[in-house]
Amino acid sequence: MFNGYLLGLVVCSLIVLLYLVDSQRRLIRLIESHTVEVFKRLENIDPKGGGFVEDLKDSMADIVEETLASMAPPQASDHVAGALAQIAQMWAFKRFGNPQEMIQNALGQGEAPNE
């Protein structure tokens, strides 16, 4: 009986995984098609005949490459810093109140209108 539940869980997990992979594949194709369309439109408005678009493509590729190269998995110190920031934020909310409410009160929008 337990094996049937386990098999069902594995099959459901596999279906969800395949759905996620397929949705990511569709998203990538959609982004690629929109990118091609944008570059075609830019080529139509480029007065120099391709120089601007090629520079833009190179700049975008450099930005993406630098961003991906600088990414690293979080370390334990990152998690500790995030936990400390959360504790500090909760303390600040208790001490000073919600920032959105403070801004509304400072602008005079915090009070309900008198009827």
C-alpha positions in Angstrom: 0.0 0.0 0.0 2.8 2.4 0.9 4.5 1.6 -2.5 1.4 2.7 -4.3 1.5 6.1 -2.6 5.2 6.5 -3.2 4.8 5.6 -6.9 1.9 8.1 -7.2 4.0 10.8 -5.5 6.9 10.1 -7.9 4.6 10.2 -10.9 3.0 13.5 -9.7 6.5 15.0 -9.1 7.6 13.9 -12.5 4.6 15.5 -14.2 5.2 18.8 -12.3 8.8 18.8 -13.2 8.0 18.2 -16.9 5.4 21.0 -16.8 8.0 23.4 -15.3 10.6 22.4 -17.9 8.0 22.9 -20.7 6.9 26.3 -19.4 10.5 27.5 -19.2 11.1 26.3 -22.7 8.0 28.2 -23.9 9.1 31.3 -22.0 12.6 31.2 -23.6 11.0 30.9 -27.1 8.7 33.8 -26.3 11.6 36.0 -25.2 13.6 35.1 -28.2 10.8 35.9 -30.6 10.2 39.3 -28.9 13.9 40.0 -29.0 14.1 39.3 -32.7 11.1 41.6 -33.3 12.6 44.4 -31.2 15.9 44.2 -33.1 14.0 44.2 -36.5 12.2 47.4 -35.4 15.5 48.9 -34.3 17.1 48.1 -37.6 14.3 50.0 -39.3 14.9 53.2 -37.4 18.7 52.9 -37.4 20.0 55.7 -39.7 23.5 54.3 -40.0 22.5 50.9 -41.3 23.3 48.4 -38.5 25.9 50.1 -36.4 23.6 51.1 -33.6 21.9 47.8 -33.4 25.1 45.8 -33.4 26.5 48.0 -30.6 23.3 47.6 -28.6 23.4 43.8 -29.1 27.1 43.7 -27.9 26.3 45.9 -24.9 23.3 43.7 -23.9 25.4 40.6 -24.3 28.2 42.1 -22.1 25.7 43.1 -19.4 24.2 39.6 -19.3 27.6 37.9 -19.3 28.9 40.1 -16.5 25.7 39.5 -14.4 25.9 35.8 -14.9 29.6 35.7 -14.2 29.2 37.6 -10.9 26.5 35.4 -9.6 27.4 33.0 -6.9 25.4 30.7 -4.6 24.7 32.2 -1.2 27.0 31.3 1.6 26.2 30.8 5.3 27.2 34.4 6.0 24.6 35.6 3.5 21.9 33.6 5.3 23.1 34.9 8.7 23.0 38.5 7.4 19.5 38.0 6.0 18.3 36.7 9.4 19.9 39.6 11.2 18.3 42.0 8.8 14.9 40.5 9.4 15.3 40.7 13.1 16.4 44.4 12.8 13.4 45.1 10.6 10.9 43.6 13.1 12.5 45.6 15.9 12.3 48.8 13.8 8.6 48.1 13.0 7.8 47.6 16.7 9.8 50.7 17.8 8.9 53.2 15.0 5.8 51.7 13.4 5.0 50.7 9.8 6.9 53.0 7.4 3.9 53.3 5.1 1.7 54.5 7.9 4.4 57.0 9.0 4.6 58.4 5.5 0.8 58.7 5.2 0.6 60.4 8.6 3.3 62.8 7.7 1.5 63.7 4.5 -1.8 64.1 6.4 -3.5 61.2 4.7 -3.4 58.9 7.7 -6.6 60.2 9.4 -10.0 59.2 8.3 -12.0 62.2 7.0 -14.5 63.6 9.5 -18.1 63.2 8.3 
